[in-house]
Amino acid sequence: MFLSALAVAAFTGCSDDDPDDGGGMPSITVNGAESARVAVGLDGGKTEAVTIESSGDWTITFEGSDTDDCVAVPATGGKGSTSVYFELGSRSAERTITAKVVTYGTIAGLSVPVPASVTITILQNSDGTTELQTNVKQVRDALSFDGSAVSASTVITGIVVSDYVGNNINNHQIMIADNSTEAGAGMLIRFKGYVGSKDTDYNLTKGMLISLDLQGGIAQRYNDIQYQVDFTSATKDPDITIKDAGDNTPAPITVNDVADLVNYQSQYVQLYSQPIESIRGEKYYNVSSGYANQTFQTKNGSTFALSFMSFTSSWAKDVTIPSNAGYIKGCVSFNYQTPTLSPRNADDLTGMTESLFDIEASETTIKDIAEGSYKLSDVTIVGVHQKGVMFAQEVSGTVYYVLGFNNGWTTQTSNPYINSVGKLADVEGTSEDRYGLYQFSTFEVTTGSDSSLKLPTPETFDATAIEAYTKAPAYKYVKLSGVLHIEKGSSYNTYTITVAGSSVQNITFAYGLDDMFSGVSDGDVVDATGFALGYDSSSSKLNIMLTEIAKNTSTAAVTITTTPTTFSADGATQDIAFTVANAGSNKTYAKIEGTGFSVPSGEVTSPVKVTAEANSGEAREAKLTIYVAASENGAAVAEASVTLKQSAKATGDEGVAYTWTLATGVFETTAGVAENCGTPAMNWNYPDATYIGWDTQNGKGVQIGSSKKPAGSYTLTTSDYTGSVVKIVVNAAIASGGDGKLTVKVGGTQIGETQTLVLESTDYTFTALSPVSGDISIELTNTTKAMYIKSIAINPEE
């Protein structure tokens, strides 16, 4: 390639009294800064000039391989100011070249030269522009994030806004974003390798402009909310091109509403706020291990958490939370599904320099409540449970509701408003988002006279209505009928109801007041009225605040209380328990729809024996129905059904039996790899955790999360198992009052049913209908208390 002969006379200036020997501490700048960018079009040619100001002689060198036709004019210089430009040959594709300019000086008494340097990034692109060309939002909008691998080549270019140096991000991850204030322009990328400064790490410092191909990574909404592309299960990590090694970190985006944080996930933002009173004077990292979450509030009373990983203790443990207000900065991350702000380093905390402000409570109606501090006037108390109060208000002909919740009301008589139902009230407090519905988390109530508010007719909550509600939860006045279940505990009772035909098995009368259930018993069919309080998809739980309940003595009901496990291909028998209420003169029968299964004919009692014949073909399913009727095969007055499953005959390519009993210290709070675990030895990937411990008292194994810091979601994965999987057995448990779930997947396909964990350490069996192969994932989820895992067995020997 032809390049013109270059000659230039560089102007160098120095004052008469400056030493000219390059002695003393070195200093150098480019355009008055530590870095600069220049550009040229694809046709090549000269860039604009930059000014190098140096304390001594300097030299320019190029980093990378594609630099043969890039020439610096001049390539060397001396003390003072020098104008430099670059000349490049033509190209058909874009490229980025990094030029490093180094000078040396000395320290008095030392003979070793001391370097100083600046960086010049040379961009060659179609527009010949120095503006950063990124496409994070464009790529994010184009991907489906449905949990499948990115199938086509998808090159993403963005600015690294996270900072591994500050240790407040998992060391396998980066956050990249566009140089934009637009929402939706950030993404989390997770690698198999490490993002750090070691020779084997990806040295991706904050502000770098990078480019990589997402093909092969799993595009998913982590915890159903965070946009992420994950390469941990891919064959290898993508090649990463550093297009600009300088610090191009965009200015923090000012977010005024806490509710908007979710829209700026994985972007660098700032919020004007102050620490809540109880943490002022504490250190930002003030725990012995795990995450430290510090609560800050905005002027309208909205709160959010600053989140600090354990490795930030190297700096955050020495920084005091001030009694000041100001802009706090960081990247938007998540604690399960709740957005948090993760300061990247100590510099992100330095904006808290202004005087504390007073929270400004806004006068509003229930209809217009969001996150923040609010005053409500002349609302009506329409319901209560042990820890909450339901307020209602009519606005333009429609009645709206909002819950006030106080976790400090720990006894059946703690709620001071139990006898205030039907009274007018003024409410002032702070509301926050809880599972998609706003509720008062702190509040004060002044009760008044009797209210004249008339509630609308309650909506009938049958199976169809409940299913629709899970898709669009809201506070709603409802009535429902079903079988009542009462689980008596040492400190409180749990009240649930089974509604015929509903796929939601966990419908709970939340924090039920025992006196309200005095006229009904476990197993009764009941008619109940109350307020639906939302739906927690992570635990498939629907809460109801009960207002009225009565025994129903006329409506028949059947409840199947045993969840069948998958029958083996060799054939087996299982006892399926059930209850029947209000049968009258009718009798109870069982029937099977499908082949390969049988039940006794004639009248049956609980438990009914279900037998599966030996299966020599493909996996199969059938439906078991327990029904109440005047005669066998007669019209059912009540029924309940459950699916029966039987595995296919073994194919002969099943993998060997694997067993692993976990030991203390196998996991850390920061994500990593547990190596050489079990027999035969395999590696397991584990994620970040709020807390990791060991149960020495009850022998439940590794503790994940705690009562104050539930894990939310914790997934173990391995790619090391070879051969097909027929069965996986996991021993797990929860802490008292917990709500953990356990799901197992192989090759991305769930095997068996999601299991609800119990207090005692229990073996949970997951059987594949047909042998499956691929990466194995074991996912524990919860919303409260701790979870435990003790052992894992794959294709265990019978």
N, C-alpha and C positions, 0 to 999 in steps of 0.2 A: 504494500500500500504506500502511495506517494505522500510524503509530508514535505511542505516547503521548508527551505533552510531558514532558521530562525536566528534573529539577532535583535537584541534589545539593550538599550542603555537604561539601567535602573537608577532612579534617583534615590540617593541615600543621604539622609541628613543627620548631623550630630552637632551638639553644641561644643564650644571650645574647651569647656572645663570637664567634659565627660571623659573618663578613662577609656582608652581604646584597646585594652588588652583582654576584654571579655571576663575580667575578674569579678568576684562577688557572686551573690545569689542570682541565678538566671531568671529571666522573665521574658515571656513572649506572648503576643496576642495576634489575632487575625480579625481585622475589622473591629478591633477593640474588645473582642470576646475570645472564648476558648475554642470556638468552632465557627465555621461558615459554610455556606453552600453556594455553588455556582452551577450553571447548566449550559448545555449546548444541544442543538437539534441532532437528529439522526444523520443528517448530512455531514456532520462534523464541523470543525472550524474552531474559532477562538471563543473562550468564555469571557465574561466580564472580569475585570481585575479585582483583586482583593489587596488589602494593605497589611503587610506583616510588620509589626513593631517588635524589635528584639533587642535584648541587652548584649548580644554577642553574635558571633557567626552562627549561621543556621543552614540546614540541609533539608531538602524535600525528598521523601521516598514514598513509593506507592505500595499499597497493600493489595494482595490478590493476584490472580493469574492473567486476567484479560487487560493488561495495562501497557502492552508494547507500543501502541500507537498514541499514547498519552504523554505529552511533553509539558513540563513546567518551565515557564520563561519569566525569570531565571530559575534554575533549580537550586541555587545556593545564593547566599547573601551575607551581609554583615550587620553590624550594630546600627540601630536607627530604623527609619521607615523605608520599606521597599514595596513597590507595586509589582504584583505577580499575576499572570494569567496562565491559562492552560489551553493547549491546542490538541484536538482529538481528531482521529480519522472517522470515516463514516461507518455506520452500523445499520443493520436491518432490524435489530431488536434493541430494546432499552437495556442499559447497563448503568451500574453505579460503581465509581472508583473512589477509594478513600486515600487521600494524601495526608501524610504525617509530616509536620514541620518540627524539627528538633534543634534546640540550642543547648549549650552547656555553660556552666559557670563553676565556681569553686566556693567552698566554705573556708573561712579563715582557719588555718591550722590543719586542714585536711588536703591531701594531694589527690583524692579521688574526684573526678569530674561529676558534677550534679546536673542531670538533664531537666529540661522543661520543654513541653510540647503543646502544639495545637493541632486540630484536625480540620481538614478541608474536604468536604464531600462534593464530588463532581458527578452531576447527573447528566446522562445523555438519554433524551426521550423525544417523542414526536413533537412535543410542543416547545422544547427547549426551555422548560420552566423549572424553577427551583421550588415551586409549590409541591408539597407532599401529595403524591397520588395514592390514595387509599380506597378500599372498596369493602370495608367490613359490613356496613349496613346493607349494601347491595347483596353481598353473599349471604348474610343472615336472613334477609327477606326471601332469598331464592331457595334455601334449604328447607326441608320438611321437619327436621328434628323429631322424627318418629321412632327413634331408637335403632334405626338401621344404618348400615355403613354407607358413606358417601360413595356412590358407584362411579361417577364420572369425574374426570379431572376438574378440580375447582380450586383455582389459585386465589388465595386471600392475601391482601397486603394491608398492613396496619401498623400502628405505633404501639409499642409495648408500654403500657401505662402502669403495670405492676412493677415491683422492685424487689428482686430476690435478696438484695443486700440488706433490706430492712427485715427480712424473715417473716413478713406477715402474709405470706401466701405459700401454699403447698409447694415444695421444691420440685414438683413435677409439672407445674402449671404456670401459664402466663395469662394475663388479660391484655387483649389488644383492642384498639379503638381507632375510629377515624379522627382526623383533626377537625372536629365539628362539634357544635353545641347541640346537634340534633339528637333526640332520643332514639334508642334502638340501634346505636352505632358501636356497640361493644360486644365482645365474645370471649368466653373462657376456652382455652385450649389446653388439654392435658396430654402429656407425653409419657412414654415408657421410661425415657431417660430423665436426667436431672437438669434443672435450669440453675446453673451456678457458675462458679469461676474456676473449678478444677479443670485439669487438662481434658478429662473425659466428659465434662458438662457442656451444656449449651449456654454460652456466656451471653445471655440476652438481658442487657441492662436496660433500665427505664429510659424511655425516649427513643430507643432504636426503632428504625423503620425496617420491618422485616416482611418477607414474602415466603409462603409455603403452600403446598398442595394438600388440600383436606381429603383427597381421595383415600379411602380405606379407613378413615376415622369414623367412630360412631357419633352421629349427630343426634343429640337427645336433649330433652328438657330435664336436667338433673333435678330430682325431687319435684318433677312436674312444673318447674318454674324457671330454672337457670339455663340459658342457652349455652351449650357446651359441645365441643367436638373432642372425643376421647380416643387416643391412640393406644391405650394400655392393652387392649385386646387385639390390636393390629399386628401384622407380621413384623413391621418395623416402624420406627418414627419417620416422618417425612424429612426430606432435605430442606434446610432452612437457609434462605438467602438474606444476608444482612445488606439492605440497600442503602442504609445511612446509619453509621455507628454513633452519630452524635446524639445529644439529648434533645429530642424533638417533642418532649412531653407537652401536650396542649395545655392551655390555661384551664384551671378547674372550672367546670360548669356549675354555675350557681343554681341550686335547687331550693326553691322556697317552700315547697309542700312535701312533707315526709312521705305522703302517699305516692309521690312521683318517683321515689327512689327506685322502685321496681322497673320503671321504664328506662333507667340509666344504668342497668346492670353491666358490670365489667367496664364502666367508664369512670373517669377521674372527675370528682365533683367536690363542691363545698357547700356547707349549710351554716347559716348564721344561727347560733345556738349557745347554750350554756349547760354545764353539768348540773344534774339534780343535786339538791343540797346535801344529801347523805353521803356523796362520794367526794365532795370537795376536800382537798387536802390529802386524799389517798394517792397512791401511785397508779399510773395507767395499767401496769401489770402488777396486780396485788394478790395473786394466788400462787400456790406452790406448784401447780401443774395444770395442763389443759388450757382452755380458753379463758381469758378475762374479758367480760363484756361490761362496758361502762355506759350508763344511761345518760343521754343528753336530751334537752328539750328546746323546742323552738318557741318563738314569742306567743304563739297561739296555744301552747301547752302540748303540742304533739311531741312524742318521744321517739327516739331511735337509739340503737346501740352502736357504740364503737367496739369493734371486735379485735382482740389481740391474741395471736397464737402464742404457744409456749416459747418459741424461739425468739420472740420479740423481747423476752425478759432481759436480753443482753443490753437493751437500751430503754425499754418502756418501764422497767422496774425502778429506774432512776429519775423518771420525769413525773413531777407532781401535778395532779389535776388542779387547776387554779380556780379561785373564786372569781372568775371573770367570764365574760361573754366574748363572742367573736366568731370568725369563720373557722370551722374545723374541716380539714380536707381528707380525702381518701378515695379508695376505689369501692364501688358498690358490690358487695358480696351478699351471701345469704346464711342465715342460721335456720336450716331446714327451709321453710318457705317465707321466712321473714327477712326483708332486706336489712342489711347492716352496712356500716361504713368501716372500711379497713384502712386506717392510716398506713402509709407506705413506710414512713420513717419519722424521726423526731421533728423534721422540718414541717410536716403536715399538721403538727400540734401547736405551732408558734403563733397562730392568729388569735389566740384567746387573750386579748389585751384590753378589752373594753369593760366598762362597769356592767354588773349584773342587771338584767331587766326584770320587770314585773310581768307575769303571765297575763295576757289579755283574753279574758273569757268573752266569747261572743254570744249575744242574745240571739236565739234561733228557735226553730221548731224541730220536732223529732224528724220530720220529713227531710230536713236539710243537714242533718248531723253528718260529719265526716270525722277524721282524726283531728284532735285538738281539744281546747278548753271551751266549754259551752255552758250557757245558762238556759234553762227551760222553765217556763212559767205555766201554771195551771194545767199540768199534765195529770193523769189519773193513774194511781197504782192499781193494776188489774190482776197481778199474780205475784206469788213469792215461792221460793224454795229456800233451803237452808242457807245458801250463799248468794242469793240474788233477788232482785226486784224487777218486775216488768212494768214499764211505764207505757201509757198509751195517750194519743192525742189525735183529735180529729182536725184535719186540715183540708179545706175545700171539699168536704163530703166523704173523704177517705180517712180511715183510722190507721195511724202508723204506730209502730212499736219500737222500743229500744230497751235493752237489758242493762241493768246496773249489777255488777258482780263484785263481791268482796270476799276474797279467798281467806280473809282473817276471821270470817264467821264460821268457826270450826265445830260448833255444837248445834243441837236441834233448836236451841232457844237463842242463839247468838243474833239472828236477824231481828233488828228492832222494829221492823215494819210488817211482821207476820200478821198483826191484827189491824193493819192499815189498808187492807184491800178495799177498794171502793172510795178512797179518799183522794181529794185533790192534793197536789204537791208541787213545790218549786224545787228544781234540781240544779246543782252546779257541780261540774266535775270535768275530768279529762276522759275523752273517748279514744279508743284504739280499735284497730281492725283485728277481729278474731274469727278465723276461718271464713273470711269474706263478709262478715257482718260487723257493724260497729257496736261497741258496748262501752259503758262507763266502767273504767278500771279503778278510778278513785272518784268518789262523789259524796256530796252532802245533800240531805233531803230535809225540807221543811214541809210538814204535812198541814193540811187545812181542813176545810169542811167536806161534807159528802159530795161526791161528784155525780153529775147527771148524765155522764157519758154512757151511751148504749153501744155495746160491742156488736159487731155484725154476726150473722149466723156462722158458726164454725164450719170450716170446710171439712168434708168427710175424707179422712185419711185412710183410704183403702190401698191395696197393693199398687194399683195404677197411679194413684195420686202420690204415693210415697216415692215411686220410681221417678216421676216427673220432678218431685221436690229435690231429689239428690242432684239433679242437673242444674237447678236454679233455686238454691236455698234462700230463704228470707224469714224474718220473724212473721209467724202466721198463727192465727187462732184456728185450732183444729179439734176434731173429735175422731176417735178411733176405737175399734173393738178388737179384742184378741185375748190370748191366754196370758195371764199375769204370772211372772216368775219372781219369787222373793228369795234372795240369797242373804241369809243372816250372817253378819260378821261380828267380831268382838267389839268394834268401835262404831260401825255403821252398817246399815242394811242397803243392799242394792236391789232396785226395782226395775224390771224390764218387762216388755210385752212383745209377744209374737203375733204378728198380723198375718192372717192366712194369705198365702200366695206372694208375700213380699220377699224380695231378694235381700233386703236389709235385715239382717238377723240381730243386729245390736240396736234396738230401739229402747232407750233408757229414760225413765222418769228421773231426770237429773236432780241430785241432791234432795231426794224425796224426804218430806217431813213425815215421820212415822205415824203421827196422829191421823193423817189423811188416809192411811191404808187400814184403819182399825176395823172396817167392816168387810174386808176381803182377805183371801188367803192364797197361798201359792197354789197354782194350778187352776184357779178360778177363771172362767170367762168373764171379762169385765168390759164395761163401756166407760171410756175416759174422755175428758175434755181438758185442753190446756194449750200451751203455746209452743210451737216448734221453734227450736233455738239454733237451727243451722245443721249442717252435715259435714262431718270430718271424713273426707275421702281416704285419708291415710289409715284410719282405723275402721272405716265403714260404720261409723257411729252417728246415730241421730238422737239428739236430746230433746226431751219434752219437759216443760215446766207444768206440772199437774195443777189443775184447779178443781176438778171434780172427778170422782171415780165411784162406780157402783157395780155390784155383782150382777151379771146377766145369767139368769137361770133357764133361759129358753133356747138360746142359740147354741147348737152343737159345734164342737171344735175338736180338731185333731192336731197334735203337734208331734213331729218326729224329733226325738231328742238325741239320737245317735247319728253322727256323720259317718257314712260307710267309708272304709278305706278301699283302695283298689285291690280287687281280687287277683290272686296270682293265676297264671296261665294253667297251672296244674289243677285248679279247682279248689274251692274252700267253702266254708260256711261262716256267716257272721250273724250275731244277734243284734237286731236293730230295735232299739227301745222307742216307745211312743206313749203319749198320754191322750186320753179321750175325756171330754167334758160334755155334760148335758146331752147324753145319748138318748135318754128317754127309753122307749121300748125298742129302739133300733139296736142293731148289733154291729160289731166291728169285723171287717174283712180286709184281706190283703190281695193285691193283684200285681202282675208284672206285665209291662208292655215292652216287648223285645224278646230275643232268643238267648238261650244259654243260662238263664237264671230261673229259679223256681221258689215258691213259697207254699206253705200248707194251704189246703183248701178248707172251706168252712170258716166258722167263727175263730178269730185269733185273739190272743192276749199278748201283752207286752212282756218280754221282747219277742218279736217274730223272727224265726230262723229263715235266713235267705241263703240259698245254696247256688253256687256257680259251678257248672260242669267244667270239665277239663276243656281247654281251648287250644285247638291245633291250628287256628287260622290267625287272622288279623285281630287287633284289639277291638273290643266291642263294648257297647253301652246298652243299658235298658233303664226303664223307669219303674221304681217301686212306689205304689200308692197304697196308703192306709186310708180306708174310707168307712163311714158310718152309713148304714142303709137298713131298710126293713128286711132285705134278703140279699144273699150273695148275687152279685151282678145287677142288683137293683139300683135305682136312682140314689145317688149319694146326697145326704143332707150336710155332710162335712167331709173334707178329705185333705190330705197332705201328701206331697210327693217328694222323692229324692232320687237323684241319678245314681245308678250302679255302674261301675266300671270294672273291666277285666283286662289284664295285660295280654299282649300277643305272646305266642310261643317264642322262646329264646331262639336267636338266630345263630348263636355260636361265636359271634365276634365280640362278646361282652368283655369288658376290661377286667383286670384282676381285682380282687378284694382290697380295699384301701381303708385304713383306720388311722385316725389322728385324735389323740386326747390332748387338748390344749394345756399349756403350762404357763405359769406366771411369767410375765415379761415378754411374751411372744408378740404383743402389739404395743405400739406407742400412740400418743395422741396425734402425732403428725403422720400422715399417710406414708406407707412404705411397703416393703415386701418381707413376709415371714418365710425364711428360707429353710429348705430341707426338713419339712414338717411331715410327720406321720410315716406310715409304712405302706408301700414304697415311698421314699422321700419325694415331696412335691413342694413347690413354692406357691404361696398364696398372697395376693395383693390385698391390702386393707386400707381403708380411707382415713381421713381426719376424724377425730372424735372429740367430743366435749370433755370426756373423762374416760380413763382406762384404769381398772383396778382388778383385784383378785378377791374372790369370796372365800375367806378362810373359815367362816362360821358355818355355812350350810353346804359347802362343797359344790357350788353351782358353776365354778369355773371362772372365766374372764368376765369381769363386769364392764359393761359398755354404757356410758352415760351415768347420770345420777339423778336424785330427786330434784335437785336445783338446776341441773343441766342435762335434760334428757337428750339422747343422741338424735332422735328424729328418724334418721335412716343410717344404716351401717351395713355395707355389702362387702363380702369376701368373694374374691374371684380367683380362678386358676385356669391356666391353659395347658397344664402339664399332664392331665389324665388322658391316657390313650385307650382306645376301645370304646364300645358302646356302654351306656349307662342304663341300667334297669331300675335300680333303687338307690336312694340316698336317705340315710338316717342321721338326723341332727338332734343332739341333746341340748336343749335350751330352756330358759325360764325367764320370769320377770320378778321384780320386787313387788312387795305388797302394794296394791293400789295401782299397779301398772296396767298398760293396755297393749303389750307388744304383739306383733304379728311376725310370721316367718314364711318366706316364699323361696322356692328353689327353682332355678332355671338351668337348662342345659342347651347350649347352642342358641340361646335367646328364647327358647320355648319353655314355658312353665310346665313342670311336671307335678302331678298331685294338686291338691288344693292348698290355698293359703291357710295356715294354721294359726289359731289364737293361742298364745302362750299362757301357761298357768304358773302359779307361784312355785310349785315343786319342780325340781329338775326332771325333765321328761324327754323320752325319745320320741321324736316326730318322724314318721315315715312318709317319704315321697316316692311314689311308684310311677314310672313312665308307662303309658298305655302300650307303646312300642319302644324298643331299644333306641336311644338317641345318643348323639355324640356332639362334642363341641365344648366350648368354654363353660365352666360351671360357676354359677353365682349363687350365693346364699345371702339373702337379704333379710335383715331384721329391721322392723320399723316400729315406732311408738310415738306418743305425744307426751307421756309423763313417766316419771320414775326411771329406774335402771332396767337394763336387759342383761341376760347372761348367756354365754355359750360355752359348752363343756367339751363336746366331741363331735366329730364328723366321720361318717362311714359311707363309702361308696361301694355298691354291689357287695354288701357284707355277706360273709359265708353263713348259710342257714344252720 
